[in-house]
Amino acid sequence: MLRPILLSTLLLCAATMPALAAAVPSEGRSMPQAVVESVKAVAVERFMGDSDGAYRIDAASWSMPTIQKTMAIDNERAKPVQIGYPRAIPAALQTLPMAILPWKTLADGSRTLQVQVVAAGAAGLRIAYRIDGPASGLELRFSGNARDQVFRSDAVPGAEIAWSPVLEGNTGTVELRILAGFEPTQFRIYLEQLSHLVKVGADLNKDIRDIGTAGSCNVDIACVSNPSAALLNIAKATAKMIF
């Protein structure tokens, strides 16, 4: 079952960290923000083939649900904000017709094909997929049409669903590369569902309209001219998570 994607933000509260209260002077707002963002290292990648003759899959129709920002009853912190929603791929399109797809043969004997999954109206998407076949014979690459970035993933055959990275834009491209010595008919590839994202990338940053709504116990490290070691350690432990 596809779980909704949530954005979770860690808030700092002096009620639970009294040592921070003294670290916030009434003056001095010159220090740049020191929040450390940790992301999974991804090697620079490119597509091995081109998009000519790409196989297109259109996601099922979808209506934007009502989105409301909910707050915890105790008002100490915001609840996670839902940014992703399940979206179906038509059943007839979920299994790729490997034997009849327009594969292109490269100079090294490998064959490539790009599959474009279109989710009209999406700011981004993730693609759920499964693979049957020899793991050593297949490579996957992913990209979204709104950002020039390509992710590579080794094929992991099995019954469990795997997920693509977050792909920015309304079209996610999956490039399949079958290595020399293997045949397309040795593989079965299923694109089973999507997560339709309504916010990605820079849109996940704080909304300027929220300025002034924070409680007095919320500490912004950008406003601290001489932060303590404890505050810096907490800033390094702050992360945005998509799950």
C-alpha positions in Angstrom: 0.0 0.0 0.0 1.4 3.4 -0.9 2.0 5.6 2.1 1.4 9.4 1.7 4.7 11.3 1.6 5.1 13.7 4.5 7.5 16.5 5.1 8.8 16.6 8.7 10.5 19.6 10.2 12.4 19.5 13.5 11.6 22.5 15.7 13.7 23.9 18.5 12.0 24.8 21.7 13.6 26.5 24.7 11.0 24.8 27.0 12.8 21.5 26.5 16.3 23.0 26.0 16.7 25.8 28.6 20.4 26.2 27.8 19.4 27.8 24.5 17.5 30.7 26.1 20.6 32.6 27.1 22.2 32.0 23.7 19.8 34.4 21.9 20.7 38.0 22.5 18.3 40.8 21.8 20.7 42.3 19.2 22.8 40.9 16.4 21.2 39.3 13.4 24.3 39.2 11.2 25.2 35.5 11.4 24.3 33.5 8.3 22.1 30.5 8.7 24.2 27.5 9.8 21.7 24.7 9.3 23.5 21.7 7.7 21.6 19.8 5.1 22.7 16.2 4.6 21.9 14.5 1.3 22.8 11.2 -0.1 25.9 11.5 -2.3 25.1 10.8 -6.0 27.8 10.4 -8.6 27.4 12.6 -11.7 25.4 10.6 -14.2 24.1 11.0 -17.7 21.7 9.0 -19.8 23.4 6.4 -22.0 20.9 6.7 -24.9 18.6 9.4 -26.1 14.9 10.1 -25.9 14.0 9.5 -29.5 11.3 6.8 -29.6 10.8 7.0 -25.9 7.9 4.8 -24.6 5.3 7.0 -22.9 3.0 6.1 -20.0 0.4 8.5 -18.7 -0.7 8.2 -15.1 -4.4 7.9 -14.3 -6.5 11.0 -14.0 -6.2 12.7 -10.6 -8.0 15.4 -8.6 -6.1 17.6 -6.2 -7.2 16.8 -2.7 -8.0 19.5 -0.2 -4.7 20.3 1.6 -4.9 21.9 5.0 -2.0 22.7 7.3 -2.8 21.1 10.6 -1.3 22.0 13.9 -0.8 19.9 17.0 -3.4 20.5 19.7 -0.8 21.6 22.2 0.6 24.1 19.6 4.1 23.2 20.4 5.0 22.1 16.9 3.5 21.7 13.5 2.4 18.2 12.4 4.0 16.8 9.3 2.6 18.4 6.2 1.5 16.0 3.5 3.1 16.8 0.1 2.6 13.5 -1.7 -0.4 11.5 -2.7 -1.0 8.1 -4.3 -1.7 8.1 -8.0 -2.3 5.1 -10.1 -0.8 3.9 -13.3 -3.4 2.2 -15.6 -3.2 -1.6 -15.1 -2.8 -2.2 -18.8 0.4 0.0 -18.8 2.1 -1.3 -15.7 4.0 -4.2 -17.3 6.5 -3.1 -19.9 6.3 -5.0 -23.2 10.0 -5.8 -23.3 10.0 -7.9 -26.5 8.5 -5.2 -28.7 10.0 -2.0 -27.3 12.2 0.1 -29.6 15.6 -0.7 -28.1 18.7 1.0 -29.3 22.0 -0.8 -29.5 25.1 1.1 -28.3 28.7 0.7 -29.4 29.5 -1.6 -26.4 26.7 -4.0 -27.3 24.3 -2.8 -24.6 20.8 -1.8 -25.4 18.9 1.2 -24.0 15.4 2.5 -23.8 13.8 5.5 -22.1 10.3 5.3 -20.5 8.6 8.6 -19.8 6.0 8.5 -17.1 3.8 11.6 -17.2 1.8 12.8 -14.2 -0.1 15.9 -15.4 -0.2 18.6 -12.8 2.5 17.2 -10.5 5.4 19.3 -9.2 7.4 16.1 -8.9 6.9 12.4 -8.6 8.4 9.1 -7.4 7.9 5.9 -9.4 7.3 2.5 -7.8 8.7 -0.4 -9.7 9.6 -4.1 -9.6 12.1 -6.1 -11.6 12.3 -9.8 -12.4 15.5 -11.0 -14.1 19.3 -11.2 -13.7 20.5 -8.3 -11.5 23.9 -8.2 -13.3 22.4 -7.5 -16.6 20.4 -4.3 -16.1 21.0 -0.7 -15.1 18.4 1.9 -14.3 18.7 5.7 -14.5 16.1 8.3 -13.5 15.5 12.0 -14.1 12.8 14.6 -13.9 12.1 17.1 -16.7 12.3 20.1 -14.3 15.9 19.5 -13.1 19.0 18.5 -15.1 20.0 15.7 -12.8 20.3 11.9 -13.5 20.3 9.3 -10.8 21.6 5.8 -11.3 20.3 2.7 -9.5 21.4 -0.9 -9.8 18.6 -3.4 -10.5 17.5 -5.3 -7.5 15.1 -8.1 -8.6 12.5 -9.3 -6.1 8.9 -9.2 -5.1 9.2 -6.0 -3.1 8.5 -2.6 -4.6 11.4 -0.2 -5.0 11.0 3.6 -5.4 12.8 6.0 -7.6 14.4 9.1 -6.2 12.3 12.3 -6.1 12.0 13.4 -9.7 11.2 17.1 -10.2 8.7 18.0 -12.8 5.6 16.3 -14.2 7.5 13.8 -16.2 9.9 11.2 -14.9 12.2 9.4 -17.3 13.4 5.9 -16.5 16.2 4.7 -18.7 16.7 1.0 -19.0 20.1 -0.3 -20.0 20.5 -4.0 -20.8 24.2 -5.0 -20.8 25.8 -6.9 -23.6 25.2 -10.6 -23.4 21.6 -10.2 -22.0 18.3 -10.1 -23.8 15.3 -7.8 -23.1 13.1 -10.9 -22.8 15.1 -12.1 -19.8 13.5 -9.3 -17.8 10.1 -8.3 -16.6 9.7 -4.8 -15.4 6.6 -3.4 -13.7 5.9 0.3 -13.1 3.1 -0.1 -10.6 2.2 3.2 -9.1 3.3 6.8 -8.4 3.6 9.2 -5.6 2.2 12.6 -7.0 4.2 15.4 -5.3 2.7 18.8 -4.9 5.9 20.4 -3.6 9.5 19.7 -4.4 12.9 21.4 -4.3 12.8 25.1 -3.4 9.1 24.9 -2.8 9.8 23.0 0.4 11.5 26.0 1.9 9.7 28.0 4.6 6.7 30.0 3.4 7.4 33.7 4.0 3.7 34.1 4.9 4.4 32.0 8.0 6.7 34.7 9.5 5.3 35.8 12.8 3.4 32.6 13.6 6.2 30.9 15.5 6.0 30.6 19.3 8.4 32.6 21.6 10.3 29.4 22.3 11.3 28.8 18.7 15.0 29.7 18.2 16.2 30.7 14.7 20.0 30.1 14.6 20.3 32.9 11.9 19.4 35.4 14.7 22.2 34.2 17.0 25.4 36.2 16.7 27.5 34.0 19.0 25.9 30.5 19.1 27.0 28.1 21.8 28.4 24.7 20.9 25.2 23.1 22.0 23.2 25.2 19.6 25.5 24.5 16.7 25.3 20.8 17.4 21.5 20.9 17.4 21.6 22.8 14.1 23.7 20.1 12.5 21.2 17.5 13.7 18.3 19.3 12.0 17.1 17.8 8.7 14.2 17.7 6.3 13.0 14.2 5.6 10.8 12.9 2.8 9.3 9.5 3.6 
